[in-house]
Amino acid sequence: MIEHVRAEMQTSNPIDVLQENPVFVALILLFRLGPALGEAPQLDDILRHLDDPSRERPGASDLHDAPFVDPWCAVFDRGCPVLIGHVEKHPTIRLGARFRSSPVFQISHLDGWARTWSRFYRLGQYDDHLPEEWIRRGVIHEHVTLIQLEA
């Protein structure tokens, strides 16, 4: 996805490209408001910064210390791919709480892990009915769409 956006940025208006890829708007805001401030980054700097989580593979220690999500699924929420589910061993969320992750960069559901903006997660049982249930309970808004994962 990053390569696609970078290519579009060369031939299109950057504002149009970002409006078509809303996940980047949120990430750019996070990047600009985060601890790495300094001088205002250029868009290419931001895309280069985003390449890391989109290519990084977990090591054994990354997964050993990673929060566990069970059950889980991936959805587009306001155009942004995120995990939803019940989380354990998260540093800031109580045990078993429902959660919505930061933007997802990679999901390797067959290997049992995902990489978001902030961390790796270990993945338990996939549940594609989770969005329907959470919409019915008012936990998430009705405009989320399930991300279909390849078997």
Phi and psi in radians as a Rosetta constraint file:
Dihedral C 1 N 2 CA 2 C 2 CIRCULARHARMONIC -1.111 0.35
Dihedral N 2 CA 2 C 2 N 3 CIRCULARHARMONIC -0.724 0.35
Dihedral C 2 N 3 CA 3 C 3 CIRCULARHARMONIC -1.077 0.35
Dihedral N 3 CA 3 C 3 N 4 CIRCULARHARMONIC -0.689 0.35
Dihedral C 3 N 4 CA 4 C 4 CIRCULARHARMONIC -1.087 0.35
Dihedral N 4 CA 4 C 4 N 5 CIRCULARHARMONIC -0.818 0.35
Dihedral C 4 N 5 CA 5 C 5 CIRCULARHARMONIC -1.131 0.35
Dihedral N 5 CA 5 C 5 N 6 CIRCULARHARMONIC -0.763 0.35
Dihedral C 5 N 6 CA 6 C 6 CIRCULARHARMONIC -1.029 0.35
Dihedral N 6 CA 6 C 6 N 7 CIRCULARHARMONIC -0.751 0.35
Dihedral C 6 N 7 CA 7 C 7 CIRCULARHARMONIC -1.129 0.35
Dihedral N 7 CA 7 C 7 N 8 CIRCULARHARMONIC -0.744 0.35
Dihedral C 7 N 8 CA 8 C 8 CIRCULARHARMONIC -1.107 0.35
Dihedral N 8 CA 8 C 8 N 9 CIRCULARHARMONIC -0.605 0.35
Dihedral C 8 N 9 CA 9 C 9 CIRCULARHARMONIC -1.121 0.35
Dihedral N 9 CA 9 C 9 N 10 CIRCULARHARMONIC -0.432 0.35
Dihedral C 9 N 10 CA 10 C 10 CIRCULARHARMONIC -1.296 0.35
Dihedral N 10 CA 10 C 10 N 11 CIRCULARHARMONIC -0.477 0.35
Dihedral C 10 N 11 CA 11 C 11 CIRCULARHARMONIC -2.072 0.35
Dihedral N 11 CA 11 C 11 N 12 CIRCULARHARMONIC -0.122 0.35
Dihedral C 11 N 12 CA 12 C 12 CIRCULARHARMONIC -2.198 0.35
Dihedral N 12 CA 12 C 12 N 13 CIRCULARHARMONIC 2.939 0.35
Dihedral C 12 N 13 CA 13 C 13 CIRCULARHARMONIC -1.179 0.35
Dihedral N 13 CA 13 C 13 N 14 CIRCULARHARMONIC 2.176 0.35
Dihedral C 13 N 14 CA 14 C 14 CIRCULARHARMONIC -0.961 0.35
Dihedral N 14 CA 14 C 14 N 15 CIRCULARHARMONIC -0.657 0.35
Dihedral C 14 N 15 CA 15 C 15 CIRCULARHARMONIC -1.098 0.35
Dihedral N 15 CA 15 C 15 N 16 CIRCULARHARMONIC -0.743 0.35
Dihedral C 15 N 16 CA 16 C 16 CIRCULARHARMONIC -1.084 0.35
Dihedral N 16 CA 16 C 16 N 17 CIRCULARHARMONIC -0.754 0.35
Dihedral C 16 N 17 CA 17 C 17 CIRCULARHARMONIC -1.080 0.35
Dihedral N 17 CA 17 C 17 N 18 CIRCULARHARMONIC -0.767 0.35
Dihedral C 17 N 18 CA 18 C 18 CIRCULARHARMONIC -1.186 0.35
Dihedral N 18 CA 18 C 18 N 19 CIRCULARHARMONIC -0.619 0.35
Dihedral C 18 N 19 CA 19 C 19 CIRCULARHARMONIC -1.157 0.35
Dihedral N 19 CA 19 C 19 N 20 CIRCULARHARMONIC -0.551 0.35
Dihedral C 19 N 20 CA 20 C 20 CIRCULARHARMONIC -1.378 0.35
Dihedral N 20 CA 20 C 20 N 21 CIRCULARHARMONIC -0.261 0.35
Dihedral C 20 N 21 CA 21 C 21 CIRCULARHARMONIC -2.233 0.35
Dihedral N 21 CA 21 C 21 N 22 CIRCULARHARMONIC 1.225 0.35
Dihedral C 21 N 22 CA 22 C 22 CIRCULARHARMONIC -1.043 0.35
Dihedral N 22 CA 22 C 22 N 23 CIRCULARHARMONIC -0.387 0.35
Dihedral C 22 N 23 CA 23 C 23 CIRCULARHARMONIC -1.039 0.35
Dihedral N 23 CA 23 C 23 N 24 CIRCULARHARMONIC -0.590 0.35
Dihedral C 23 N 24 CA 24 C 24 CIRCULARHARMONIC -1.244 0.35
Dihedral N 24 CA 24 C 24 N 25 CIRCULARHARMONIC -0.559 0.35
Dihedral C 24 N 25 CA 25 C 25 CIRCULARHARMONIC -1.059 0.35
Dihedral N 25 CA 25 C 25 N 26 CIRCULARHARMONIC -0.838 0.35
Dihedral C 25 N 26 CA 26 C 26 CIRCULARHARMONIC -1.090 0.35
Dihedral N 26 CA 26 C 26 N 27 CIRCULARHARMONIC -0.731 0.35
Dihedral C 26 N 27 CA 27 C 27 CIRCULARHARMONIC -1.192 0.35
Dihedral N 27 CA 27 C 27 N 28 CIRCULARHARMONIC -0.645 0.35
Dihedral C 27 N 28 CA 28 C 28 CIRCULARHARMONIC -1.123 0.35
Dihedral N 28 CA 28 C 28 N 29 CIRCULARHARMONIC -0.726 0.35
Dihedral C 28 N 29 CA 29 C 29 CIRCULARHARMONIC -1.090 0.35
Dihedral N 29 CA 29 C 29 N 30 CIRCULARHARMONIC -0.772 0.35
Dihedral C 29 N 30 CA 30 C 30 CIRCULARHARMONIC -1.038 0.35
Dihedral N 30 CA 30 C 30 N 31 CIRCULARHARMONIC -0.757 0.35
Dihedral C 30 N 31 CA 31 C 31 CIRCULARHARMONIC -1.110 0.35
Dihedral N 31 CA 31 C 31 N 32 CIRCULARHARMONIC -0.773 0.35
Dihedral C 31 N 32 CA 32 C 32 CIRCULARHARMONIC -1.264 0.35
Dihedral N 32 CA 32 C 32 N 33 CIRCULARHARMONIC -0.537 0.35
Dihedral C 32 N 33 CA 33 C 33 CIRCULARHARMONIC -1.603 0.35
Dihedral N 33 CA 33 C 33 N 34 CIRCULARHARMONIC -0.164 0.35
Dihedral C 33 N 34 CA 34 C 34 CIRCULARHARMONIC -1.334 0.35
Dihedral N 34 CA 34 C 34 N 35 CIRCULARHARMONIC -3.113 0.35
Dihedral C 34 N 35 CA 35 C 35 CIRCULARHARMONIC -1.200 0.35
Dihedral N 35 CA 35 C 35 N 36 CIRCULARHARMONIC -0.249 0.35
Dihedral C 35 N 36 CA 36 C 36 CIRCULARHARMONIC -1.504 0.35
Dihedral N 36 CA 36 C 36 N 37 CIRCULARHARMONIC 0.477 0.35
Dihedral C 36 N 37 CA 37 C 37 CIRCULARHARMONIC -0.969 0.35
Dihedral N 37 CA 37 C 37 N 38 CIRCULARHARMONIC -1.550 0.35
Dihedral C 37 N 38 CA 38 C 38 CIRCULARHARMONIC 1.118 0.35
Dihedral N 38 CA 38 C 38 N 39 CIRCULARHARMONIC -2.438 0.35
Dihedral C 38 N 39 CA 39 C 39 CIRCULARHARMONIC -1.450 0.35
Dihedral N 39 CA 39 C 39 N 40 CIRCULARHARMONIC 2.730 0.35
Dihedral C 39 N 40 CA 40 C 40 CIRCULARHARMONIC -1.037 0.35
Dihedral N 40 CA 40 C 40 N 41 CIRCULARHARMONIC 2.175 0.35
Dihedral C 40 N 41 CA 41 C 41 CIRCULARHARMONIC -1.295 0.35
Dihedral N 41 CA 41 C 41 N 42 CIRCULARHARMONIC 2.671 0.35
Dihedral C 41 N 42 CA 42 C 42 CIRCULARHARMONIC -1.460 0.35
Dihedral N 42 CA 42 C 42 N 43 CIRCULARHARMONIC 2.756 0.35
Dihedral C 42 N 43 CA 43 C 43 CIRCULARHARMONIC -1.006 0.35
Dihedral N 43 CA 43 C 43 N 44 CIRCULARHARMONIC -0.696 0.35
Dihedral C 43 N 44 CA 44 C 44 CIRCULARHARMONIC -1.103 0.35
Dihedral N 44 CA 44 C 44 N 45 CIRCULARHARMONIC -0.616 0.35
Dihedral C 44 N 45 CA 45 C 45 CIRCULARHARMONIC -1.091 0.35
Dihedral N 45 CA 45 C 45 N 46 CIRCULARHARMONIC -0.721 0.35
Dihedral C 45 N 46 CA 46 C 46 CIRCULARHARMONIC -1.137 0.35
Dihedral N 46 CA 46 C 46 N 47 CIRCULARHARMONIC -0.801 0.35
Dihedral C 46 N 47 CA 47 C 47 CIRCULARHARMONIC -1.097 0.35
Dihedral N 47 CA 47 C 47 N 48 CIRCULARHARMONIC -0.665 0.35
Dihedral C 47 N 48 CA 48 C 48 CIRCULARHARMONIC -1.123 0.35
Dihedral N 48 CA 48 C 48 N 49 CIRCULARHARMONIC -0.693 0.35
Dihedral C 48 N 49 CA 49 C 49 CIRCULARHARMONIC -1.114 0.35
Dihedral N 49 CA 49 C 49 N 50 CIRCULARHARMONIC -0.583 0.35
Dihedral C 49 N 50 CA 50 C 50 CIRCULARHARMONIC -1.360 0.35
Dihedral N 50 CA 50 C 50 N 51 CIRCULARHARMONIC -0.334 0.35
Dihedral C 50 N 51 CA 51 C 51 CIRCULARHARMONIC -1.067 0.35
Dihedral N 51 CA 51 C 51 N 52 CIRCULARHARMONIC -0.622 0.35
Dihedral C 51 N 52 CA 52 C 52 CIRCULARHARMONIC -0.981 0.35
Dihedral N 52 CA 52 C 52 N 53 CIRCULARHARMONIC -1.015 0.35
Dihedral C 52 N 53 CA 53 C 53 CIRCULARHARMONIC -1.181 0.35
Dihedral N 53 CA 53 C 53 N 54 CIRCULARHARMONIC -0.333 0.35
Dihedral C 53 N 54 CA 54 C 54 CIRCULARHARMONIC -1.455 0.35
Dihedral N 54 CA 54 C 54 N 55 CIRCULARHARMONIC -0.215 0.35
Dihedral C 54 N 55 CA 55 C 55 CIRCULARHARMONIC -2.088 0.35
Dihedral N 55 CA 55 C 55 N 56 CIRCULARHARMONIC -0.327 0.35
Dihedral C 55 N 56 CA 56 C 56 CIRCULARHARMONIC -1.157 0.35
Dihedral N 56 CA 56 C 56 N 57 CIRCULARHARMONIC 2.294 0.35
Dihedral C 56 N 57 CA 57 C 57 CIRCULARHARMONIC -1.793 0.35
Dihedral N 57 CA 57 C 57 N 58 CIRCULARHARMONIC 2.520 0.35
Dihedral C 57 N 58 CA 58 C 58 CIRCULARHARMONIC -1.329 0.35
Dihedral N 58 CA 58 C 58 N 59 CIRCULARHARMONIC 2.494 0.35
Dihedral C 58 N 59 CA 59 C 59 CIRCULARHARMONIC -1.601 0.35
Dihedral N 59 CA 59 C 59 N 60 CIRCULARHARMONIC 3.032 0.35
Dihedral C 59 N 60 CA 60 C 60 CIRCULARHARMONIC -1.014 0.35
Dihedral N 60 CA 60 C 60 N 61 CIRCULARHARMONIC -0.727 0.35
Dihedral C 60 N 61 CA 61 C 61 CIRCULARHARMONIC -1.218 0.35
Dihedral N 61 CA 61 C 61 N 62 CIRCULARHARMONIC -0.559 0.35
Dihedral C 61 N 62 CA 62 C 62 CIRCULARHARMONIC -1.053 0.35
Dihedral N 62 CA 62 C 62 N 63 CIRCULARHARMONIC -0.769 0.35
Dihedral C 62 N 63 CA 63 C 63 CIRCULARHARMONIC -1.376 0.35
Dihedral N 63 CA 63 C 63 N 64 CIRCULARHARMONIC -0.570 0.35
Dihedral C 63 N 64 CA 64 C 64 CIRCULARHARMONIC -1.040 0.35
Dihedral N 64 CA 64 C 64 N 65 CIRCULARHARMONIC -0.722 0.35
Dihedral C 64 N 65 CA 65 C 65 CIRCULARHARMONIC -1.610 0.35
Dihedral N 65 CA 65 C 65 N 66 CIRCULARHARMONIC -0.035 0.35
Dihedral C 65 N 66 CA 66 C 66 CIRCULARHARMONIC -1.329 0.35
Dihedral N 66 CA 66 C 66 N 67 CIRCULARHARMONIC 2.538 0.35
Dihedral C 66 N 67 CA 67 C 67 CIRCULARHARMONIC -1.063 0.35
Dihedral N 67 CA 67 C 67 N 68 CIRCULARHARMONIC 2.679 0.35
Dihedral C 67 N 68 CA 68 C 68 CIRCULARHARMONIC -1.934 0.35
Dihedral N 68 CA 68 C 68 N 69 CIRCULARHARMONIC 2.246 0.35
Dihedral C 68 N 69 CA 69 C 69 CIRCULARHARMONIC -1.984 0.35
Dihedral N 69 CA 69 C 69 N 70 CIRCULARHARMONIC 2.083 0.35
Dihedral C 69 N 70 CA 70 C 70 CIRCULARHARMONIC -2.792 0.35
Dihedral N 70 CA 70 C 70 N 71 CIRCULARHARMONIC 2.058 0.35
Dihedral C 70 N 71 CA 71 C 71 CIRCULARHARMONIC -1.283 0.35
Dihedral N 71 CA 71 C 71 N 72 CIRCULARHARMONIC 2.989 0.35
Dihedral C 71 N 72 CA 72 C 72 CIRCULARHARMONIC -2.671 0.35
Dihedral N 72 CA 72 C 72 N 73 CIRCULARHARMONIC 2.876 0.35
Dihedral C 72 N 73 CA 73 C 73 CIRCULARHARMONIC -2.793 0.35
Dihedral N 73 CA 73 C 73 N 74 CIRCULARHARMONIC 2.987 0.35
Dihedral C 73 N 74 CA 74 C 74 CIRCULARHARMONIC -1.987 0.35
Dihedral N 74 CA 74 C 74 N 75 CIRCULARHARMONIC 2.400 0.35
Dihedral C 74 N 75 CA 75 C 75 CIRCULARHARMONIC -2.390 0.35
Dihedral N 75 CA 75 C 75 N 76 CIRCULARHARMONIC 2.776 0.35
Dihedral C 75 N 76 CA 76 C 76 CIRCULARHARMONIC -1.613 0.35
Dihedral N 76 CA 76 C 76 N 77 CIRCULARHARMONIC 2.107 0.35
Dihedral C 76 N 77 CA 77 C 77 CIRCULARHARMONIC -2.082 0.35
Dihedral N 77 CA 77 C 77 N 78 CIRCULARHARMONIC 1.902 0.35
Dihedral C 77 N 78 CA 78 C 78 CIRCULARHARMONIC 0.984 0.35
Dihedral N 78 CA 78 C 78 N 79 CIRCULARHARMONIC 0.705 0.35
Dihedral C 78 N 79 CA 79 C 79 CIRCULARHARMONIC 1.417 0.35
Dihedral N 79 CA 79 C 79 N 80 CIRCULARHARMONIC 0.022 0.35
Dihedral C 79 N 80 CA 80 C 80 CIRCULARHARMONIC -1.927 0.35
Dihedral N 80 CA 80 C 80 N 81 CIRCULARHARMONIC 2.218 0.35
Dihedral C 80 N 81 CA 81 C 81 CIRCULARHARMONIC -1.316 0.35
Dihedral N 81 CA 81 C 81 N 82 CIRCULARHARMONIC 2.199 0.35
Dihedral C 81 N 82 CA 82 C 82 CIRCULARHARMONIC -2.440 0.35
Dihedral N 82 CA 82 C 82 N 83 CIRCULARHARMONIC 2.814 0.35
Dihedral C 82 N 83 CA 83 C 83 CIRCULARHARMONIC -1.614 0.35
Dihedral N 83 CA 83 C 83 N 84 CIRCULARHARMONIC 2.536 0.35
Dihedral C 83 N 84 CA 84 C 84 CIRCULARHARMONIC -2.243 0.35
Dihedral N 84 CA 84 C 84 N 85 CIRCULARHARMONIC 2.665 0.35
Dihedral C 84 N 85 CA 85 C 85 CIRCULARHARMONIC 2.791 0.35
Dihedral N 85 CA 85 C 85 N 86 CIRCULARHARMONIC -2.885 0.35
Dihedral C 85 N 86 CA 86 C 86 CIRCULARHARMONIC -1.833 0.35
Dihedral N 86 CA 86 C 86 N 87 CIRCULARHARMONIC 2.290 0.35
Dihedral C 86 N 87 CA 87 C 87 CIRCULARHARMONIC -2.022 0.35
Dihedral N 87 CA 87 C 87 N 88 CIRCULARHARMONIC 2.497 0.35
Dihedral C 87 N 88 CA 88 C 88 CIRCULARHARMONIC -2.191 0.35
Dihedral N 88 CA 88 C 88 N 89 CIRCULARHARMONIC 2.651 0.35
Dihedral C 88 N 89 CA 89 C 89 CIRCULARHARMONIC 1.129 0.35
Dihedral N 89 CA 89 C 89 N 90 CIRCULARHARMONIC 0.452 0.35
Dihedral C 89 N 90 CA 90 C 90 CIRCULARHARMONIC -1.480 0.35
Dihedral N 90 CA 90 C 90 N 91 CIRCULARHARMONIC 2.446 0.35
Dihedral C 90 N 91 CA 91 C 91 CIRCULARHARMONIC -1.168 0.35
Dihedral N 91 CA 91 C 91 N 92 CIRCULARHARMONIC -0.367 0.35
Dihedral C 91 N 92 CA 92 C 92 CIRCULARHARMONIC -2.232 0.35
Dihedral N 92 CA 92 C 92 N 93 CIRCULARHARMONIC -0.013 0.35
Dihedral C 92 N 93 CA 93 C 93 CIRCULARHARMONIC -2.060 0.35
Dihedral N 93 CA 93 C 93 N 94 CIRCULARHARMONIC 2.397 0.35
Dihedral C 93 N 94 CA 94 C 94 CIRCULARHARMONIC -1.129 0.35
Dihedral N 94 CA 94 C 94 N 95 CIRCULARHARMONIC 2.704 0.35
Dihedral C 94 N 95 CA 95 C 95 CIRCULARHARMONIC -0.965 0.35
Dihedral N 95 CA 95 C 95 N 96 CIRCULARHARMONIC 2.217 0.35
Dihedral C 95 N 96 CA 96 C 96 CIRCULARHARMONIC 1.355 0.35
Dihedral N 96 CA 96 C 96 N 97 CIRCULARHARMONIC 0.061 0.35
Dihedral C 96 N 97 CA 97 C 97 CIRCULARHARMONIC -1.213 0.35
Dihedral N 97 CA 97 C 97 N 98 CIRCULARHARMONIC 2.636 0.35
Dihedral C 97 N 98 CA 98 C 98 CIRCULARHARMONIC -1.214 0.35
Dihedral N 98 CA 98 C 98 N 99 CIRCULARHARMONIC 2.494 0.35
Dihedral C 98 N 99 CA 99 C 99 CIRCULARHARMONIC -2.584 0.35
Dihedral N 99 CA 99 C 99 N 100 CIRCULARHARMONIC 2.826 0.35
Dihedral C 99 N 100 CA 100 C 100 CIRCULARHARMONIC -2.203 0.35
Dihedral N 100 CA 100 C 100 N 101 CIRCULARHARMONIC 2.189 0.35
Dihedral C 100 N 101 CA 101 C 101 CIRCULARHARMONIC -1.370 0.35
Dihedral N 101 CA 101 C 101 N 102 CIRCULARHARMONIC 2.992 0.35
Dihedral C 101 N 102 CA 102 C 102 CIRCULARHARMONIC -1.212 0.35
Dihedral N 102 CA 102 C 102 N 103 CIRCULARHARMONIC 3.022 0.35
Dihedral C 102 N 103 CA 103 C 103 CIRCULARHARMONIC -0.940 0.35
Dihedral N 103 CA 103 C 103 N 104 CIRCULARHARMONIC 2.420 0.35
Dihedral C 103 N 104 CA 104 C 104 CIRCULARHARMONIC -1.570 0.35
Dihedral N 104 CA 104 C 104 N 105 CIRCULARHARMONIC 2.345 0.35
Dihedral C 104 N 105 CA 105 C 105 CIRCULARHARMONIC -1.852 0.35
Dihedral N 105 CA 105 C 105 N 106 CIRCULARHARMONIC -0.593 0.35
Dihedral C 105 N 106 CA 106 C 106 CIRCULARHARMONIC -2.514 0.35
Dihedral N 106 CA 106 C 106 N 107 CIRCULARHARMONIC 2.501 0.35
Dihedral C 106 N 107 CA 107 C 107 CIRCULARHARMONIC -2.313 0.35
Dihedral N 107 CA 107 C 107 N 108 CIRCULARHARMONIC 2.160 0.35
Dihedral C 107 N 108 CA 108 C 108 CIRCULARHARMONIC -2.090 0.35
Dihedral N 108 CA 108 C 108 N 109 CIRCULARHARMONIC 1.313 0.35
Dihedral C 108 N 109 CA 109 C 109 CIRCULARHARMONIC -1.117 0.35
Dihedral N 109 CA 109 C 109 N 110 CIRCULARHARMONIC -0.522 0.35
Dihedral C 109 N 110 CA 110 C 110 CIRCULARHARMONIC -1.223 0.35
Dihedral N 110 CA 110 C 110 N 111 CIRCULARHARMONIC -0.519 0.35
Dihedral C 110 N 111 CA 111 C 111 CIRCULARHARMONIC -1.602 0.35
Dihedral N 111 CA 111 C 111 N 112 CIRCULARHARMONIC -0.126 0.35
Dihedral C 111 N 112 CA 112 C 112 CIRCULARHARMONIC 1.388 0.35
Dihedral N 112 CA 112 C 112 N 113 CIRCULARHARMONIC 0.621 0.35
Dihedral C 112 N 113 CA 113 C 113 CIRCULARHARMONIC -2.594 0.35
Dihedral N 113 CA 113 C 113 N 114 CIRCULARHARMONIC 2.794 0.35
Dihedral C 113 N 114 CA 114 C 114 CIRCULARHARMONIC -2.484 0.35
Dihedral N 114 CA 114 C 114 N 115 CIRCULARHARMONIC 2.681 0.35
Dihedral C 114 N 115 CA 115 C 115 CIRCULARHARMONIC -2.105 0.35
Dihedral N 115 CA 115 C 115 N 116 CIRCULARHARMONIC 2.122 0.35
Dihedral C 115 N 116 CA 116 C 116 CIRCULARHARMONIC -1.871 0.35
Dihedral N 116 CA 116 C 116 N 117 CIRCULARHARMONIC -3.112 0.35
Dihedral C 116 N 117 CA 117 C 117 CIRCULARHARMONIC -0.964 0.35
Dihedral N 117 CA 117 C 117 N 118 CIRCULARHARMONIC -0.661 0.35
Dihedral C 117 N 118 CA 118 C 118 CIRCULARHARMONIC -1.741 0.35
Dihedral N 118 CA 118 C 118 N 119 CIRCULARHARMONIC -0.434 0.35
Dihedral C 118 N 119 CA 119 C 119 CIRCULARHARMONIC -2.991 0.35
Dihedral N 119 CA 119 C 119 N 120 CIRCULARHARMONIC 3.025 0.35
Dihedral C 119 N 120 CA 120 C 120 CIRCULARHARMONIC -1.505 0.35
Dihedral N 120 CA 120 C 120 N 121 CIRCULARHARMONIC 2.663 0.35
Dihedral C 120 N 121 CA 121 C 121 CIRCULARHARMONIC -2.257 0.35
Dihedral N 121 CA 121 C 121 N 122 CIRCULARHARMONIC 2.518 0.35
Dihedral C 121 N 122 CA 122 C 122 CIRCULARHARMONIC -1.551 0.35
Dihedral N 122 CA 122 C 122 N 123 CIRCULARHARMONIC 2.469 0.35
Dihedral C 122 N 123 CA 123 C 123 CIRCULARHARMONIC -1.951 0.35
Dihedral N 123 CA 123 C 123 N 124 CIRCULARHARMONIC 2.320 0.35
Dihedral C 123 N 124 CA 124 C 124 CIRCULARHARMONIC -1.668 0.35
Dihedral N 124 CA 124 C 124 N 125 CIRCULARHARMONIC -2.286 0.35
Dihedral C 124 N 125 CA 125 C 125 CIRCULARHARMONIC -1.309 0.35
Dihedral N 125 CA 125 C 125 N 126 CIRCULARHARMONIC 2.188 0.35
Dihedral C 125 N 126 CA 126 C 126 CIRCULARHARMONIC -1.310 0.35
Dihedral N 126 CA 126 C 126 N 127 CIRCULARHARMONIC 2.363 0.35
Dihedral C 126 N 127 CA 127 C 127 CIRCULARHARMONIC -2.389 0.35
Dihedral N 127 CA 127 C 127 N 128 CIRCULARHARMONIC 1.747 0.35
Dihedral C 127 N 128 CA 128 C 128 CIRCULARHARMONIC -1.335 0.35
Dihedral N 128 CA 128 C 128 N 129 CIRCULARHARMONIC -0.029 0.35
Dihedral C 128 N 129 CA 129 C 129 CIRCULARHARMONIC -1.615 0.35
Dihedral N 129 CA 129 C 129 N 130 CIRCULARHARMONIC -0.120 0.35
Dihedral C 129 N 130 CA 130 C 130 CIRCULARHARMONIC -0.985 0.35
Dihedral N 130 CA 130 C 130 N 131 CIRCULARHARMONIC -0.807 0.35
Dihedral C 130 N 131 CA 131 C 131 CIRCULARHARMONIC -1.031 0.35
Dihedral N 131 CA 131 C 131 N 132 CIRCULARHARMONIC -0.753 0.35
Dihedral C 131 N 132 CA 132 C 132 CIRCULARHARMONIC -1.027 0.35
Dihedral N 132 CA 132 C 132 N 133 CIRCULARHARMONIC -0.804 0.35
Dihedral C 132 N 133 CA 133 C 133 CIRCULARHARMONIC -1.098 0.35
Dihedral N 133 CA 133 C 133 N 134 CIRCULARHARMONIC -0.791 0.35
Dihedral C 133 N 134 CA 134 C 134 CIRCULARHARMONIC -1.219 0.35
Dihedral N 134 CA 134 C 134 N 135 CIRCULARHARMONIC -0.583 0.35
Dihedral C 134 N 135 CA 135 C 135 CIRCULARHARMONIC -1.133 0.35
Dihedral N 135 CA 135 C 135 N 136 CIRCULARHARMONIC -0.804 0.35
Dihedral C 135 N 136 CA 136 C 136 CIRCULARHARMONIC -1.026 0.35
Dihedral N 136 CA 136 C 136 N 137 CIRCULARHARMONIC -0.656 0.35
Dihedral C 136 N 137 CA 137 C 137 CIRCULARHARMONIC -1.471 0.35
Dihedral N 137 CA 137 C 137 N 138 CIRCULARHARMONIC -0.097 0.35
Dihedral C 137 N 138 CA 138 C 138 CIRCULARHARMONIC 1.388 0.35
Dihedral N 138 CA 138 C 138 N 139 CIRCULARHARMONIC 0.306 0.35
Dihedral C 138 N 139 CA 139 C 139 CIRCULARHARMONIC -1.356 0.35
Dihedral N 139 CA 139 C 139 N 140 CIRCULARHARMONIC -0.661 0.35
Dihedral C 139 N 140 CA 140 C 140 CIRCULARHARMONIC -2.252 0.35
Dihedral N 140 CA 140 C 140 N 141 CIRCULARHARMONIC 2.783 0.35
Dihedral C 140 N 141 CA 141 C 141 CIRCULARHARMONIC -1.343 0.35
Dihedral N 141 CA 141 C 141 N 142 CIRCULARHARMONIC 2.810 0.35
Dihedral C 141 N 142 CA 142 C 142 CIRCULARHARMONIC -1.303 0.35
Dihedral N 142 CA 142 C 142 N 143 CIRCULARHARMONIC -0.081 0.35
Dihedral C 142 N 143 CA 143 C 143 CIRCULARHARMONIC -1.620 0.35
Dihedral N 143 CA 143 C 143 N 144 CIRCULARHARMONIC 0.071 0.35
Dihedral C 143 N 144 CA 144 C 144 CIRCULARHARMONIC -1.226 0.35
Dihedral N 144 CA 144 C 144 N 145 CIRCULARHARMONIC 2.607 0.35
Dihedral C 144 N 145 CA 145 C 145 CIRCULARHARMONIC -2.229 0.35
Dihedral N 145 CA 145 C 145 N 146 CIRCULARHARMONIC 2.417 0.35
Dihedral C 145 N 146 CA 146 C 146 CIRCULARHARMONIC -1.169 0.35
Dihedral N 146 CA 146 C 146 N 147 CIRCULARHARMONIC 2.387 0.35
Dihedral C 146 N 147 CA 147 C 147 CIRCULARHARMONIC -1.564 0.35
Dihedral N 147 CA 147 C 147 N 148 CIRCULARHARMONIC 2.069 0.35
Dihedral C 147 N 148 CA 148 C 148 CIRCULARHARMONIC -1.353 0.35
Dihedral N 148 CA 148 C 148 N 149 CIRCULARHARMONIC 2.179 0.35
Dihedral C 148 N 149 CA 149 C 149 CIRCULARHARMONIC -1.748 0.35
Dihedral N 149 CA 149 C 149 N 150 CIRCULARHARMONIC 2.476 0.35
Dihedral C 149 N 150 CA 150 C 150 CIRCULARHARMONIC -1.257 0.35
Dihedral N 150 CA 150 C 150 N 151 CIRCULARHARMONIC 2.506 0.35
